Amino acid sequence: MTATTHSKNFFRLETYLQSQTGRAIGDFKMIEDGDTVLVCLSGGKDSYTMLSVLMALQKRAPIDFKLIAMNLDQKQPGFPADVLPAYLKSVGVEYVIVDADTYSIVKEKVPEGKTTCSLCSRLRRGVIYRTAKELGANKIALGHHRDDIVQTFFLNLFFGGKMKAMPPKLATDDGQHIVIRPLAYCPEKDIAAYARAMAYPIIPCNLCGSQENLQRKKVKEMLLEWERQNPGRIDNIFAALRSVVPSHLADTELFDFNGLATGLAKVDEAMLFGQTAFSQQPLVFAGGMEENKLEFVRFEKSAPADTQPAGAE
């Protein structure tokens, strides 16, 4: 599809994705002057979109940074090895194709019928980190989006007993690289619409023959149903991940509950009693009226002397 065939809606969508990506990059300082970013491409809609957006932002960014696109050929049966090199040449980005037969290792180690995703992911991560080191890349960009982050939060909540999601930026275990997720603010539906309009040469993600992560699939379906019933709910959940109040949870490592004492204004007291956004008459302490009883009464303002009701003497 050529640029001349795109509609106004497409350009609005493109501008939105670039804006959201730029905002995420700025909020988390994902890319800085002098960085070399290894952009990981799987051949799916998310990574294609990420590369397109980063290339567009690179052209007008006030800083200088380098992009190197990377695809890992894991030697899965039927993988179309010519698709990504042809596409990357056509868009004029520096790229590298990494050959690493992780497929045979996974098939050897994982019993038939069991999901291969966990081991495959670990092997792939190791190859990516080593590739970044060899190429001198200090940042590694992955194509996870807002919905991936929210889904991961619920997976950890339901099955791991932790309030943990997928961070937009993190350091690798060895501290040598920073992993970034530039699409962290972008909804999946907008990425999918953009990818369809761009007509990317999508490579299927099921070539390994592994079963889809059923738990993630169920969580995704749950969230989509919530969104259908209450549009904007996923936005609200993601906003909550960016607005954590440790004093209103129960993690003693995050908040010093033992250090709380009277006279310390650590917590907004009004928040403890629920919704206070509506207008209400204040209550005042009336004292101890009877034994074992205290009373609060509504405080009514008396009318000023110069605004007495009509007819008053």
PAZAPA-4460 file (N, C-alpha, C; in steps of 0.05 Angstrom, whole numbers, plus 32768, in hexadecimal, padded with zeros to 4 digits):
% residues 313
    n_x    n_y    n_z   ca_x   ca_y   ca_z    c_x    c_y    c_z   seq   type   mol
   8011   7FE8   8000   8000   8000   8000   8012   8019   8000     1      M     A
   800C   802B   7FEF   801C   8043   7FED   8010   8059   7FFF     2      T     A
   8020   806D   8005   8017   8083   8016   7FFF   8091   800A     3      A     A
   7FFE   8093   7FEF   7FE9   80A2   7FE3   7FCD   8095   7FE6     4      T     A
   7FCC   807B   7FED   7FB3   806E   7FF0   7FA9   806F   800C     5      T     A
   7FB8   8079   801F   7FAF   807A   803A   7F9B   8090   803F     6      H     A
   7F88   808B   8051   7F73   809E   8057   7F7B   80B1   806D     7      S     A
   7F6A   80C5   8072   7F6F   80D8   8087   7F6F   80C9   80A2     8      K     A
   7F5D   80B5   80A5   7F5C   80A6   80BD   7F76   8097   80C3     9      N     A
   7F83   808E   80AD   7F9D   8080   80B0   7FB2   8094   80BC    10      F     A
   7FB3   80AB   80B0   7FC7   80BE   80B9   7FC2   80C8   80D6    11      F     A
   7FA9   80C9   80DD   7FA2   80CF   80FA   7FAC   80B9   810C    12      R     A
   7FA7   80A0   8103   7FB0   8089   8112   7FCF   8088   8114    13      L     A
   7FDC   808D   80FE   7FF9   808D   80FE   8004   80A3   8111    14      E     A
   7FF8   80BB   8110   8001   80D0   8121   7FFC   80C9   813E    15      T     A
   7FE6   80BC   8144   7FE0   80B4   8160   7FF5   80A0   816A    16      Y     A
   7FFB   808C   815A   800E   8077   8162   802A   8084   8166    17      L     A
   8031   8096   8154   804B   80A3   8157   804C   80B5   8170    18      Q     A
   8035   80C2   8175   8033   80D3   818D   8035   80C3   81A7    19      S     A
   8026   80AD   81A8   8026   809C   81C0   8042   8090   81C4    20      Q     A
   804E   8087   81AF   8069   807B   81B1   807D   8090   81BA    21      T     A
   807C   80A8   81AF   808E   80BD   81B7   808A   80C5   81D4    22      G     A
   8071   80C5   81DD   806B   80CC   81F9   8077   80B6   820C    23      R     A
   8074   809D   8204   807F   8088   8215   809E   808A   8216    24      A     A
   80AA   808F   81FF   80C7   8091   81FE   80D0   80A8   8210    25      I     A
   80C2   80BE   820F   80C9   80D5   8220   80C4   80D0   823D    26      G     A
   80AD   80C4   8244   80A6   80BF   8260   80BB   80AD   826E    27      D     A
   80C5   809A   825F   80D7   8086   826B   80F4   8089   8262    28      F     A
   80FA   809E   8253   8114   80A2   8248   811F   8089   823B    29      K     A
   810E   807E   822A   8115   8065   821D   812D   8068   820A    30      M     A
   812D   807E   81FB   8142   8082   81E7   814F   809D   81EC    31      I     A
   8169   809D   81ED   8178   80B6   81F3   818D   80BB   81DD    32      E     A
   8198   80D2   81DD   81AC   80D9   81C9   81C3   80C6   81C9    33      D     A
   81CA   80BC   81B1   81E1   80AA   81AE   81DA   808C   81B1    34      G     A
   81C1   8086   81B7   81B9   806A   81BA   81BA   805B   81A0    35      D     A
   81C0   8041   81A2   81BC   802E   818C   81A6   801B   8195    36      T     A
   8190   801B   8186   8179   800B   818E   8176   7FF3   817B    37      V     A
   8177   7FDB   8188   8172   7FC3   8179   8153   7FBE   8179    38      L     A
   8147   7FC0   8161   812A   7FBE   815F   8123   7FA1   8157    39      V     A
   8117   7F92   8169   8112   7F76   8164   80F8   7F72   8154    40      C     A
   80FB   7F65   813D   80E4   7F5F   812C   80DE   7F41   812B    41      L     A
   80C5   7F3B   8130   80BD   7F1F   812E   80AF   7F1A   8113    42      S     A
   80A6   7F2F   8106   8096   7F2C   80EE   8078   7F2F   80F4    43      G     A
   8071   7F37   810C   8055   7F3B   8114   804E   7F58   8112    44      G     A
   8034   7F5E   8116   802A   7F7A   8113   8037   7F8D   8126    45      K     A
   803C   7F84   813F   8046   7F96   8154   8063   7FA0   814D    46      D     A
   8074   7F8D   8146   8090   7F94   8141   8093   7FA4   8127    47      S     A
   8083   7F9E   8113   8084   7FAE   80FB   807C   7FCB   8101    48      Y     A
   8066   7FCE   8110   805D   7FE9   8117   8071   7FF8   8127    49      T     A
   807E   7FEA   813B   8092   7FF6   814B   80A9   8001   813A    50      M     A
   80B2   7FF1   8127   80C8   7FFA   8116   80C0   8013   8105    51      L     A
   80A8   8012   80F9   809F   8028   80E9   809D   8042   80FA    52      S     A
   8092   8040   8112   808F   8057   8123   80AA   8062   812C    53      V     A
   80BC   8050   8134   80D7   8059   813C   80E6   8067   8126    54      L     A
   80E4   805C   810D   80F1   8068   80F7   80E6   8084   80F1    55      M     A
   80CC   8087   80F4   80C0   80A2   80F0   80C8   80B5   8105    56      A     A
   80C9   80AC   811E   80D2   80BE   8134   80EF   80C5   8132    57      L     A
   80FF   80B2   8128   811C   80B7   8125   8122   80CE   8113    58      Q     A
   8112   80D1   80FE   8116   80E6   80EA   8113   8102   80F5    59      K     A
   8101   8105   8109   80FC   8120   8114   8104   8123   8131    60      R     A
   8111   8110   813C   8119   8111   8158   812E   8126   815D    61      A     A
   812E   8134   8173   8143   8148   8179   815D   813B   8182    62      P     A
   815D   8121   8184   8176   8113   818C   817E   8100   8175    63      I     A
   8197   80F6   8177   81A2   80E4   8163   81A3   80C8   816F    64      D     A
   8196   80B5   8162   8198   8099   816B   8197   8087   8152    65      F     A
   81A1   806F   8155   81A3   805C   813F   818F   8045   8143    66      K     A
   8183   803C   812E   8172   8025   812E   817E   800E   811E    67      L     A
   817E   7FF6   812A   8186   7FDE   811C   816F   7FCA   811F    68      I     A
   8162   7FC3   8109   814D   7FAF   810B   8159   7F93   810C    69      A     A
   814D   7F81   811B   8157   7F66   811E   8141   7F52   811D    70      M     A
   8145   7F3D   810E   8133   7F26   810E   8142   7F0D   8115    71      N     A
   8137   7EFD   8127   8143   7EE4   812F   8135   7ECD   8120    72      L     A
   8144   7EC0   810E   813A   7EA8   8100   8140   7E90   8111    73      D     A
   812B   7E86   811E   812E   7E70   8130   812C   7E54   8123    74      Q     A
   812C   7E55   8109   812C   7E3C   80F9   8112   7E2B   80FD    75      K     A
   80FD   7E39   8100   80E3   7E2C   8102   80DB   7E22   80E6    76      Q     A
   80CF   7E0B   80E4   80C6   7E00   80CA   80B3   7E14   80BC    77      P     A
   80B9   7E1A   80A3   80A7   7E2B   8093   80AC   7E48   8097    78      G     A
   80C0   7E51   80A7   80C5   7E6D   80AB   80CE   7E7A   8091    79      F     A
   80C0   7E8F   8087   80C8   7E9B   806E   80DF   7EAE   8071    80      P     A
   80F7   7EA3   806F   8110   7EB2   8076   8115   7ECA   8064    81      A     A
   8107   7ECC   804D   810C   7EE2   803A   80FB   7EFA   803F    82      D     A
   80E5   7EF7   804F   80D1   7F0D   8052   80DD   7F25   8060    83      V     A
   80E8   7F22   8077   80F2   7F39   8086   810A   7F47   8079    84      L     A
   811E   7F38   806F   8134   7F46   8061   812A   7F57   804A    85      P     A
   8117   7F4D   803B   810C   7F5D   8025   80FE   7F76   802E    86      A     A
   80EE   7F73   8044   80E0   7F8A   804E   80F3   7F9F   805A    87      Y     A
   8106   7F96   8069   8119   7FA8   8076   812A   7FB7   8061    88      L     A
   8132   7FAA   804C   8140   7FB7   8036   812E   7FCD   802A    89      K     A
   8115   7FC7   8027   8102   7FD9   8019   80FE   7FF3   8029    90      S     A
   80FF   7FF1   8044   80FB   8009   8055   8115   8018   805B    91      V     A
   812C   800C   8054   8145   8019   8057   8150   801B   8073    92      G     A
   814B   8007   8084   8155   8008   809F   816D   7FF4   80A1    93      V     A
   8180   7FFA   80B1   8196   7FE7   80B7   818A   7FCF   80C5    94      E     A
   8192   7FB7   80BD   8186   7FA0   80CA   819A   7F89   80CB    95      Y     A
   8193   7F75   80DB   81A3   7F5D   80DD   8190   7F45   80E1    96      V     A
   8195   7F2F   80D4   8186   7F17   80D7   8197   7F03   80E7    97      I     A
   818E   7EFA   80FD   819D   7EE8   810F   8193   7ECC   810C    98      V     A
   81A4   7EB9   8105   819D   7E9D   8103   81A3   7E8F   811D    99      D     A
   8190   7E83   8129   8194   7E74   8142   817F   7E5E   8144   100      A     A
   8188   7E46   8142   8175   7E2F   8142   816B   7E29   815E   101      D     A
   815A   7E3B   8169   814E   7E35   8183   8138   7E21   8181   102      T     A
   812C   7E1E   8169   8115   7E0C   8165   811D   7DEF   816C   103      Y     A
   8134   7DE6   8162   813B   7DCA   8167   8141   7DC6   8185   104      S     A
   814D   7DDA   8192   8152   7DD7   81AE   8139   7DD4   81BE   105      I     A
   8125   7DE5   81B8   810B   7DE4   81C6   80FE   7DC9   81C1   106      V     A
   80FE   7DC0   81A9   80F1   7DA6   81A3   80FF   7D8F   81B1   107      K     A
   8118   7D92   81B5   8128   7D7D   81C3   8122   7D7D   81E1   108      E     A
   811F   7D95   81EC   811D   7D97   8209   8100   7D95   8214   109      K     A
   80ED   7D9E   8204   80D1   7DA0   820E   80C1   7D87   8204   110      V     A
   80B5   7D79   8217   80A5   7D61   820F   808E   7D68   81FC   111      P     A
   8087   7D56   81EB   8072   7D59   81D8   8058   7D61   81E5   112      E     A
   804B   7D75   81DB   8031   7D7D   81E6   8033   7D93   81FA   113      G     A
   804B   7D99   8205   804F   7DAE   8218   8055   7DC8   8209   114      K     A
   804E   7DDF   8216   8053   7DF8   8209   8071   7DFE   8209   115      T     A
   807B   7E08   81F3   8097   7E0E   81EF   809E   7E2B   81F4   116      T     A
   808A   7E3C   81FA   808E   7E59   81FA   80A3   7E62   820E   117      C     A
   80A3   7E56   8226   80B5   7E5F   823B   80D2   7E5B   8234   118      S     A
   80D9   7E43   822C   80F5   7E3D   8225   80FD   7E4D   820C   119      L     A
   80EB   7E4E   81F8   80F1   7E5D   81E0   80F6   7E7A   81E6   120      C     A
   80E6   7E86   81F8   80EA   7EA2   81FF   8105   7EA7   820C   121      S     A
   810D   7E94   821E   8127   7E98   822B   813E   7E96   8217   122      R     A
   813D   7E83   8205   8152   7E80   81F1   8153   7E98   81DF   123      L     A
   813B   7EA1   81D7   813A   7EB8   81C5   8146   7ED1   81D2   124      R     A
   813F   7ED5   81EC   8149   7EEC   81FB   8167   7EEC   81FD   125      R     A
   8173   7ED4   8201   8190   7ED2   8203   819D   7EDA   81E9   126      G     A
   8192   7ED1   81D2   819D   7ED7   81B8   819B   7EF5   81B3   127      V     A
   8184   7F01   81BA   8180   7F1E   81B6   8194   7F2E   81C5   128      I     A
   8198   7F27   81DF   81AB   7F36   81F0   81C8   7F34   81E4   129      Y     A
   81CF   7F1C   81DB   81EA   7F18   81D0   81ED   7F28   81B6   130      R     A
   81D8   7F28   81A6   81D9   7F37   818D   81DC   7F55   8192   131      T     A
   81CE   7F5F   81A6   81D0   7F7B   81AD   81ED   7F82   81B5   132      A     A
   81F9   7F70   81C5   8214   7F74   81CD   8227   7F75   81B5   133      K     A
   8224   7F62   81A3   8235   7F61   818B   8233   7F79   817A   134      E     A
   821B   7F85   8178   8216   7F9C   8167   821A   7FB6   8175   135      L     A
   8220   7FB5   818F   8224   7FCE   819D   820A   7FDD   81A3   136      G     A
   81F4   7FCF   81A4   81DA   7FDC   81AA   81D6   7FDC   81C9   137      A     A
   81D0   7FF4   81D3   81CB   7FF6   81F0   81AE   7FF5   81F8   138      N     A
   819C   7FF7   81E3   817F   7FF5   81E8   8174   7FDF   81D6   139      K     A
   8160   7FD0   81E1   8153   7FBB   81D2   8135   7FC1   81D3   140      I     A
   8129   7FC5   81BB   810D   7FCD   81B9   80FC   7FB4   81B2   141      A     A
   80E8   7FB0   81C3   80D5   7F9A   81BF   80B9   7FA6   81B8   142      L     A
   80A9   7F96   81AA   8090   7FA1   81A0   8077   7F9D   81B1   143      G     A
   807B   7F99   81CB   8063   7F96   81DD   8054   7FB0   81DF   144      H     A
   803A   7FAF   81E0   8029   7FC6   81E1   8019   7FC8   81FB   145      H     A
   8007   7FDC   81FD   7FF8   7FE1   8216   7FE8   7FC8   821E   146      R     A
   7FDB   7FBA   820B   7FCB   7FA3   8212   7FDC   7F8C   821D   147      D     A
   7FF3   7F89   8212   8006   7F74   821C   800D   7F7A   8239   148      D     A
   8011   7F93   8240   8019   7F9A   825B   8002   7F95   826E   149      I     A
   7FE9   7F9C   8266   7FD2   7F98   8278   7FCD   7F7A   827B   150      V     A
   7FCF   7F6B   8265   7FCB   7F4E   8267   7FDF   7F41   827A   151      Q     A
   7FF8   7F49   8278   800D   7F3E   8289   8008   7F45   82A6   152      T     A
   7FFD   7F5C   82AC   7FF5   7F64   82C7   7FE1   7F50   82D3   153      F     A
   7FCC   7F49   82C3   7FB8   7F37   82CD   7FC2   7F1A   82CF   154      F     A
   7FD4   7F12   82BC   7FE0   7EF8   82BE   7FF0   7EF5   82D8   155      L     A
   8000   7F09   82DF   800F   7F08   82F8   7FFC   7F09   8310   156      N     A
   7FE7   7F18   830E   7FD4   7F1B   8324   7FC5   7F01   8329   157      L     A
   7FBB   7EF5   8313   7FAB   7EDD   8316   7FBB   7EC4   831C   158      F     A
   7FD2   7EC1   830E   7FE0   7EA8   830F   7FFB   7EA9   831D   159      F     A
   8005   7EC2   8323   801E   7EC5   8330   801D   7ED1   834C   160      G     A
   8005   7EDC   8353   8002   7EE8   836D   8013   7F01   8370   161      G     A
   8018   7F0F   835A   8029   7F28   835C   801B   7F3E   834C   162      K     A
   801F   7F57   8355   8016   7F6E   8346   802D   7F77   8335   163      M     A
   8031   7F6B   831E   8048   7F70   830D   803F   7F6F   82F0   164      K     A
   8048   7F81   82E0   8041   7F82   82C4   805A   7F7F   82B3   165      A     A
   805A   7F8C   829C   8070   7F8B   8289   807A   7FA7   8287   166      M     A
   8091   7FAD   8292   809A   7FC9   8293   80A1   7FD5   8278   167      P     A
   809B   7FEE   8274   80A3   7FFB   825A   80C1   7FFD   8256   168      P     A
   80D0   7FFB   826C   80ED   7FFD   826B   80F9   7FED   8282   169      K     A
   810E   7FDD   827C   811B   7FCE   8292   8138   7FC8   8289   170      L     A
   8148   7FC3   829D   8164   7FBB   8298   8166   7F9D   8297   171      A     A
   8177   7F93   8285   817C   7F76   8284   8189   7F6D   829D   172      T     A
   8188   7F53   82A3   8193   7F48   82BC   81B0   7F4E   82BF   173      D     A
   81BF   7F4F   82A9   81DC   7F54   82AB   81E2   7F72   82AB   174      D     A
   81CD   7F82   82A8   81D1   7F9F   82A9   81DE   7FAB   8290   175      G     A
   81E2   7F9C   827B   81F0   7FA6   8264   81DD   7FB4   8250   176      Q     A
   81C3   7FAE   8251   81B1   7FBA   823D   8197   7FC3   824B   177      H     A
   818A   7FD5   823D   816F   7FDE   8246   815B   7FD5   8232   178      I     A
   8147   7FC7   823B   8131   7FBE   822A   811A   7FD2   822B   179      V     A
   8111   7FDB   8214   80FC   7FEF   8213   80E4   7FE4   8203   180      I     A
   80CC   7FEF   820A   80B3   7FE7   81FC   80A6   8001   81F2   181      R     A
   80AF   800C   81DB   80A5   8026   81D2   8087   8027   81CD   182      P     A
   807A   8010   81C8   805D   8010   81C3   804C   800D   81DD   183      L     A
   8059   8012   81F4   804B   800D   820E   8031   801C   8211   184      A     A
   802E   8033   8204   8016   8043   8206   8002   803E   81EF   185      Y     A
   8009   802C   81DD   7FF8   8028   81C5   7FE5   8010   81C8   186      C     A
   7FCB   8014   81C3   7FB8   7FFE   81C4   7FBC   7FEB   81AD   187      P     A
   7FB7   7FD1   81B2   7FBB   7FBD   819D   7FA9   7FC2   8185   188      E     A
   7F90   7FCA   818A   7F7E   7FCD   8174   7F88   7FE3   8160   189      K     A
   7F95   7FF7   816A   7F9F   800C   8158   7FB8   8002   8149   190      D     A
   7FC8   7FF2   8156   7FDF   7FE6   8148   7FD6   7FD3   8132   191      I     A
   7FC1   7FC3   8138   7FB6   7FB1   8125   7FAB   7FC0   810C   192      A     A
   7F9C   7FD5   8111   7F91   7FE5   80FB   7FA7   7FF2   80EA   193      A     A
   7FBC   7FFB   80F7   7FD3   8007   80E9   7FE1   7FF2   80D8   194      Y     A
   7FE5   7FDB   80E3   7FF3   7FC5   80D5   7FE3   7FBC   80BD   195      A     A
   7FC9   7FBB   80BF   7FB8   7FB4   80A8   7FBB   7FC8   8092   196      R     A
   7FBA   7FE2   809A   7FBC   7FF7   8086   7FD8   7FF7   8078   197      A     A
   7FEC   7FF0   8087   8008   7FF0   807C   800D   7FD7   806C   198      M     A
   7FFC   7FC3   806F   7FFE   7FAA   8060   801A   7F9D   8064   199      A     A
   8023   7F9B   807D   803C   7F8F   8083   803C   7F71   807B   200      Y     A
   8053   7F66   8073   8054   7F4A   806C   8056   7F39   8086   201      P     A
   803F   7F34   8092   803E   7F27   80AD   8047   7F0A   80AA   202      I     A
   8058   7F02   80BE   8061   7EE6   80C0   8051   7ED9   80D6   203      I     A
   8044   7EC2   80D1   8034   7EB5   80E6   8045   7EAF   80FF   204      P     A
   8038   7EB0   8116   8046   7EAC   812F   8043   7E90   813A   205      C     A
   8037   7E7E   812A   8032   7E63   8134   8043   7E4E   8125   206      N     A
   8059   7E56   8118   8068   7E44   8108   8075   7E2E   8119   207      L     A
   807A   7E34   8133   8087   7E21   8145   8074   7E0A   814C   208      C     A
   805A   7E0E   8148   8047   7DF9   814E   803F   7DF9   816B   209      G     A
   8049   7E0C   817B   8042   7E0C   8198   8026   7E17   819C   210      S     A
   8019   7E0D   81B1   7FFE   7E17   81B8   8000   7E34   81C2   211      Q     A
   7FEB   7E43   81BD   7FEA   7E5E   81C7   7FE8   7E5E   81E5   212      E     A
   7FF4   7E72   81F2   7FF2   7E74   820F   7FD5   7E77   8217   213      N     A
   7FC9   7E62   8222   7FAC   7E62   8227   7FA5   7E76   823D   214      L     A
   7FB6   7E78   8251   7FB0   7E8B   8267   7FAF   7EA8   825C   215      Q     A
   7FC3   7EAF   824C   7FC4   7ECA   8241   7FAB   7ECE   822E   216      R     A
   7FA4   7EBA   821F   7F8D   7EBC   820D   7F74   7EC1   821D   217      K     A
   7F70   7EB4   8234   7F58   7EB8   8244   7F58   7ED3   8251   218      K     A
   7F6F   7EDD   825A   7F70   7EF8   8265   7F6A   7F0C   8250   219      V     A
   7F74   7F08   8238   7F6F   7F1B   8222   7F51   7F1C   821C   220      K     A
   7F44   7F05   821B   7F27   7F03   8216   7F18   7F11   822C   221      E     A
   7F20   7F0D   8245   7F13   7F1B   825C   7F15   7F39   8259   222      M     A
   7F2C   7F43   8252   7F30   7F60   824F   7F20   7F6B   8238   223      L     A
   7F1E   7F5D   8222   7F0F   7F66   820B   7EF1   7F67   8212   224      L     A
   7EE8   7F53   8221   7ECC   7F53   822A   7EC6   7F6B   823C   225      E     A
   7ED8   7F70   824F   7ED5   7F88   8260   7ED4   7FA1   8250   226      W     A
   7EE5   7FA2   823B   7EE6   7FBA   822A   7ECC   7FBE   821B   227      E     A
   7EC0   7FA7   8212   7EA7   7FA9   8203   7E91   7FB3   8216   228      R     A
   7E91   7FAA   822F   7E7C   7FB2   8242   7E81   7FCE   824C   229      Q     A
   7E9A   7FD5   8250   7EA1   7FEF   825B   7EB8   7FFB   824B   230      N     A
   7EB3   8008   8235   7EC8   8013   8224   7EDA   8026   8235   231      P     A
   7EF4   8023   8231   7F07   8033   8240   7F13   8025   8259   232      G     A
   7F09   800D   825E   7F13   7FFF   8277   7F30   7FF8   8275   233      R     A
   7F3A   7FEF   825E   7F56   7FE9   825B   7F67   8002   825F   234      I     A
   7F5E   8018   8254   7F6C   8032   8259   7F6E   8038   8277   235      D     A
   7F58   8033   8285   7F58   8039   82A2   7F6B   8026   82B1   236      N     A
   7F6C   800D   82A9   7F7E   7FF9   82B6   7F9B   8001   82B1   237      I     A
   7FA1   8009   8298   7FBC   8011   8292   7FC4   802A   82A1   238      F     A
   7FB0   803D   82A3   7FB5   8056   82B3   7FBB   804F   82D0   239      A     A
   7FAE   803A   82DB   7FB2   8032   82F6   7FCF   8028   82FA   240      A     A
   7FDA   801A   82E6   7FF5   8010   82E8   8009   8027   82E9   241      L     A
   8001   803E   82E0   8012   8056   82E0   800C   8068   82F8   242      R     A
   7FFA   8060   8309   7FF2   8071   8320   7FEE   805F   8339   243      S     A
   8004   8054   8342   8003   8041   8359   8005   8050   8373   244      V     A
   7FF5   8048   8386   7FF5   8055   83A1   7FFD   803F   83B5   245      V     A
   8017   803D   83BB   8021   8027   83CD   8014   8028   83E8   246      P     A
   800C   803F   83F2   8000   8041   840D   7FE5   8034   840E   247      S     A
   7FD9   802F   83F7   7FBE   8023   83F6   7FBF   8006   83EC   248      H     A
   7FD6   7FFA   83ED   7FD9   7FDE   83E8   7FE1   7FD0   8402   249      L     A
   7FF0   7FBA   8400   7FF7   7FAC   8418   8013   7FA1   8417   250      A     A
   8025   7FAE   8409   8041   7FA5   8406   8052   7FB5   8419   251      D     A
   805C   7FA8   842D   806C   7FB6   8441   8087   7FBE   8437   252      T     A
   808F   7FB3   8420   80A9   7FBB   8414   80A6   7FD5   8405   253      E     A
   808E   7FDB   83FC   8089   7FF4   83EC   8081   800B   83FE   254      L     A
   8075   8005   8414   806B   801B   8426   8070   8014   8443   255      F     A
   807A   8027   8452   8081   8023   846E   8068   8025   8480   256      D     A
   8058   8010   8481   8040   8010   8492   8048   8011   84AF   257      F     A
   805E   8004   84B6   8066   8003   84D2   806F   801F   84DC   258      N     A
   8077   8030   84C9   8080   804A   84D1   8069   805E   84D3   259      G     A
   8051   8056   84CD   803A   8069   84D0   8035   806F   84ED   260      L     A
   8030   8089   84F2   8029   8091   850D   8017   80A9   850C   261      A     A
   800A   80AE   8521   7FF8   80C6   8522   8009   80DF   851E   262      T     A
   7FFD   80F3   8511   800B   810C   850D   801B   810C   84F4   263      G     A
   801D   80F6   84E5   802C   80F5   84CC   8018   80F4   84B5   264      L     A
   8019   8108   84A4   8006   810B   848E   8010   80FB   8476   265      A     A
   8011   80E1   8478   801B   80D0   8463   8006   80C9   844E   266      K     A
   7FED   80C9   8457   7FD7   80BF   8446   7FC1   80D4   8447   267      V     A
   7FB5   80D9   842F   7F9E   80EB   842E   7F87   80DD   843B   268      D     A
   7F7F   80E7   8453   7F6B   80DA   8463   7F50   80D6   8454   269      E     A
   7F49   80EA   8444   7F2F   80E9   8436   7F2E   80D0   8424   270      A     A
   7F45   80C7   8419   7F45   80B1   8406   7F3D   8097   8414   271      M     A
   7F41   8096   842E   7F3A   807D   843D   7F1C   8078   843F   272      L     A
   7F0C   808C   8439   7EF0   808A   843D   7EE1   808A   8422   273      F     A
   7EEE   8083   840D   7EE1   807F   83F3   7EDF   8099   83E3   274      G     A
   7EC9   809A   83D3   7EC5   80B0   83C1   7EBF   80CA   83CF   275      Q     A
   7ECF   80DF   83CB   7ECA   80F8   83D8   7EC8   810F   83C4   276      T     A
   7EC4   8107   83AA   7EC3   811C   8395   7EA9   812B   8395   277      A     A
   7E94   8120   83A1   7E7A   812E   83A0   7E78   8142   83B7   278      F     A
   7E65   8155   83B3   7E61   816A   83C7   7E51   815E   83DE   279      S     A
   7E59   8163   83F6   7E4A   8159   840D   7E4D   816D   8424   280      Q     A
   7E39   816C   8436   7E3A   817D   844E   7E4E   8170   8462   281      Q     A
   7E5F   8180   846D   7E72   8175   8480   7E65   816C   849A   282      P     A
   7E70   8158   84A7   7E67   814F   84C1   7E7A   815A   84D7   283      L     A
   7E6F   8162   84ED   7E80   816C   8503   7E7B   815B   851B   284      V     A
   7E8F   8159   852C   7E8D   8149   8544   7E7C   8158   8559   285      F     A
   7E67   814A   8562   7E55   8156   8576   7E5B   814E   8592   286      A     A
   7E6D   813B   8595   7E75   8133   85B0   7E68   8119   85B9   287      G     A
   7E6C   8112   85D2   7E61   80FA   85DE   7E46   8101   85EB   288      G     A
   7E30   80FA   85DD   7E16   8100   85E7   7E0C   80ED   85FC   289      M     A
   7E14   80D4   85FA   7E0C   80C0   860E   7E24   80AE   8613   290      E     A
   7E22   809E   8627   7E37   808B   862D   7E3B   8078   8616   291      E     A
   7E54   8073   8610   7E5B   8061   85FA   7E51   806A   85DF   292      N     A
   7E4D   8084   85DB   7E42   808E   85C2   7E4F   80A9   85BB   293      K     A
   7E58   80AB   85A2   7E62   80C4   8597   7E4F   80CC   8580   294      L     A
   7E4E   80E6   857A   7E3C   80EE   8565   7E4A   8103   8553   295      E     A
   7E45   8100   8539   7E4C   8114   8525   7E33   811E   8518   296      F     A
   7E31   8139   8514   7E18   8144   8509   7E20   8155   84F1   297      V     A
   7E0C   8159   84DF   7E11   816A   84C8   7E14   8187   84D0   298      R     A
   7E27   8193   84C3   7E2D   81AF   84C9   7E1D   81C0   84B6   299      F     A
   7E0A   81D0   84BF   7DFB   81E1   84AE   7E04   81FE   84B2   300      E     A
   7E0B   820A   849C   7E13   8226   849E   7DFB   8238   84A3   301      K     A
   7DFD   824A   84B5   7DE7   825D   84BA   7DE9   8274   84A5   302      S     A
   7DD1   827E   849E   7DD1   8293   8489   7DDD   82AD   8494   303      A     A
   7DED   82BB   8484   7DF8   82D5   848D   7DE2   82E8   8494   304      P     A
   7DE9   82FB   84A5   7DD4   830E   84B0   7DC7   831E   849A   305      A     A
   7DD6   8325   8484   7DCB   8336   846F   7DBD   8326   8459   306      D     A
   7DBA   830B   845E   7DAB   82FB   844A   7D94   82EC   8457   307      T     A
   7D86   82F9   846A   7D6F   82EC   8478   7D59   82E8   8464   308      Q     A
   7D48   82D4   8468   7D32   82CF   8456   7D1F   82E6   8454   309      P     A
   7D12   82E9   843D   7CFF   82FF   8439   7CE9   82FE   844E   310      A     A
   7CE1   8315   8459   7CCC   8316   846D   7CD6   8314   8489   311      G     A
   7CF0   830E   848D   7CFA   830C   84A8   7CFC   8328   84B4   312      A     A
   7CF5   8329   84CE   7CF6   8343   84DC   7D13   834C   84E0   313      E     A
***
